[in-house]
Amino acid sequence: MLWGSSKMRKTTIAAIAAAVTAAASLSAAPAMAQQAFTGMWNCQSTYTELNQQGGRTSGWSKQYQIIFNSNYTYQAQGQMAAANGYSQFRSQGNWQYQGNAIMARGPEQSSDGTGLMFMFSATLQGGQLTMRYEQPDPTGSWVMNRSLTQCQRAQ
C-alpha cells in the first residue's frame, strides 16, 4: 500500500497541512513586519559630541519626515540645525528591517551644499521608532558622543 494504514494517511495529511500552514505563516510574517514600518514618520534626531565633563562641544539636530515605501525605498526631507546655522535636506535610498529593527541609508542633498550620507537606524517599540547610542572614549571612562532618534507615525 502506497500510503500505509488509514490512520497513517490521516496523520501524514495532518502533518502536511500543519507544515503548509506554518510555511504560509512564515511567508506572511515578513509582510506583517514590513507593514509595521511602511508609511510616513515624523522624526527628531540629535548627535552630540561631549567633553570629559559631559559638556556639549559640537553636534547637530534634525527634524524631518521620512516615508518608508513597501518597495524598500525611502524619501526623507527636513531641517538640520548645527553650529554653522540651519539647512534643509533631502534624501532617497533603500531601507531594510530585521525583527523590530530598521535601517535606511542613502545620499543626502543639503541646501548648504554639503553632501552627507543619510543613515537611519532604530527599533520599533510601543508604536515608535527609537534609537539611543553612546560611544565611550577609548579608555571607556566617559561618553565621547551620543546619538538619539525618536519617530512617531504621522497622522
C-alpha positions as CSV (number, residue, x, y, z in Angstrom):
1,M,0.0,0.0,0.0
2,L,1.4,3.4,-1.0
3,W,0.1,5.4,2.0
4,G,0.0,2.7,4.6
5,S,-2.9,2.5,7.0
6,S,-5.9,4.8,7.1
7,K,-4.6,6.2,10.4
8,M,-1.2,6.8,8.9
9,R,-2.7,8.7,5.9
10,K,-4.7,10.9,8.2
11,T,-1.6,11.6,10.3
12,T,0.5,12.3,7.2
13,I,-2.1,14.6,5.7
14,A,-2.5,16.4,9.1
15,A,1.3,16.8,9.2
16,I,1.5,18.2,5.6
17,A,-1.4,20.6,6.4
18,A,0.4,21.8,9.5
19,A,3.6,22.3,7.6
20,V,1.8,24.2,4.8
21,T,0.1,26.4,7.4
22,A,3.4,27.0,9.2
23,A,5.1,27.9,5.9
24,A,2.3,30.2,5.0
25,S,2.5,32.0,8.3
26,L,6.3,32.4,7.9
27,S,5.9,33.9,4.5
28,A,3.2,36.2,5.8
29,A,5.3,37.3,8.8
30,P,7.7,39.5,6.8
31,A,4.8,41.3,5.1
32,M,3.2,41.9,8.5
33,A,6.5,43.2,9.9
34,Q,7.1,45.3,6.8
35,Q,3.7,46.9,7.3
36,A,4.7,47.9,10.8
37,F,7.4,50.2,9.2
38,T,5.9,51.4,6.0
39,G,4.3,54.8,5.9
40,M,5.2,58.3,7.0
41,W,7.0,59.1,10.2
42,N,7.8,62.4,12.0
43,C,11.3,62.2,13.4
44,Q,13.8,64.1,15.6
45,S,17.5,63.1,15.7
46,T,20.4,64.6,17.5
47,Y,24.1,63.9,17.5
48,T,26.2,65.4,20.3
49,E,30.0,65.4,20.9
50,L,30.9,65.7,24.6
51,N,33.9,66.6,26.7
52,Q,35.2,64.6,29.7
53,Q,32.9,66.5,32.0
54,G,29.8,65.7,29.9
55,G,29.6,69.2,28.3
56,R,28.5,69.6,24.7
57,T,31.3,70.5,22.4
58,S,29.5,70.2,19.0
59,G,26.7,68.4,17.2
60,W,23.6,68.8,15.3
61,S,19.8,68.4,15.5
62,K,17.4,67.3,12.7
63,Q,13.7,67.4,12.4
64,Y,12.3,65.6,9.4
65,Q,9.7,63.4,7.8
66,I,10.6,60.0,6.4
67,I,8.4,57.8,4.2
68,F,9.3,54.0,4.2
69,N,7.8,52.6,1.0
70,S,6.7,49.0,0.6
71,N,9.3,48.5,-2.2
72,Y,12.0,49.1,0.4
73,T,12.9,52.6,-0.8
74,Y,12.5,55.8,1.4
75,Q,12.3,59.5,1.0
76,A,13.2,61.9,3.8
77,Q,13.2,65.7,4.0
78,G,13.6,68.2,6.8
79,Q,15.8,70.7,8.5
80,M,19.1,70.4,10.3
81,A,20.4,72.9,12.9
82,A,24.2,72.9,13.6
83,A,26.8,75.4,14.8
84,N,27.0,76.9,11.3
85,G,23.3,77.5,11.1
86,Y,20.2,75.9,9.6
87,S,19.9,74.0,6.4
88,Q,17.2,72.0,4.5
89,F,18.0,68.5,3.4
90,R,16.5,65.7,1.3
91,S,17.5,62.1,0.9
92,Q,16.4,59.0,-1.0
93,G,17.7,55.5,-0.7
94,N,16.9,52.0,0.5
95,W,15.7,50.5,3.8
96,Q,15.7,47.1,5.3
97,Y,14.5,45.5,8.5
98,Q,15.2,42.5,10.7
99,G,12.7,41.8,13.5
100,N,11.8,45.1,15.1
101,A,15.0,46.9,13.8
102,I,15.1,49.1,10.7
103,M,18.0,50.7,8.9
104,A,17.9,53.1,6.0
105,R,20.8,54.6,4.0
106,G,21.2,56.9,1.0
107,P,22.9,60.1,-0.2
108,E,21.7,63.4,1.3
109,Q,21.5,66.7,-0.5
110,S,21.6,69.8,1.6
111,S,20.8,73.5,0.9
112,D,24.2,74.4,2.3
113,G,25.9,72.4,-0.4
114,T,27.2,69.6,1.9
115,G,26.7,66.1,0.6
116,L,26.4,63.9,3.7
117,M,25.3,60.3,3.8
118,F,21.8,59.9,5.4
119,M,21.8,57.0,7.8
120,F,18.8,55.9,9.9
121,S,18.7,53.1,12.4
122,A,16.0,52.5,15.0
123,T,13.9,49.9,16.7
124,L,10.1,49.7,16.8
125,Q,8.9,49.8,20.4
126,G,5.5,50.8,21.5
127,G,4.5,52.1,18.1
128,Q,7.5,54.5,17.9
129,L,10.9,54.2,16.2
130,T,13.7,54.9,18.7
131,M,17.4,54.7,18.9
132,R,20.0,55.7,21.6
133,Y,23.7,55.2,21.1
134,E,26.6,56.3,23.3
135,Q,30.2,55.9,22.2
136,P,32.7,55.7,25.1
137,D,36.2,57.1,24.8
138,P,39.0,54.6,24.1
139,T,39.6,54.1,27.8
140,G,35.8,53.5,28.4
141,S,35.8,56.1,31.2
142,W,33.5,58.7,29.6
143,V,31.0,59.2,26.8
144,M,32.5,60.9,23.7
145,N,29.3,61.2,21.7
146,R,25.7,60.4,21.8
147,S,23.1,59.9,19.1
148,L,19.3,59.9,19.8
149,T,16.4,59.4,17.3
150,Q,12.7,59.3,18.0
151,C,9.9,59.0,15.4
152,Q,6.2,58.9,15.7
153,R,3.9,57.8,12.9
154,A,2.4,60.8,11.0
155,Q,-1.3,61.2,11.4
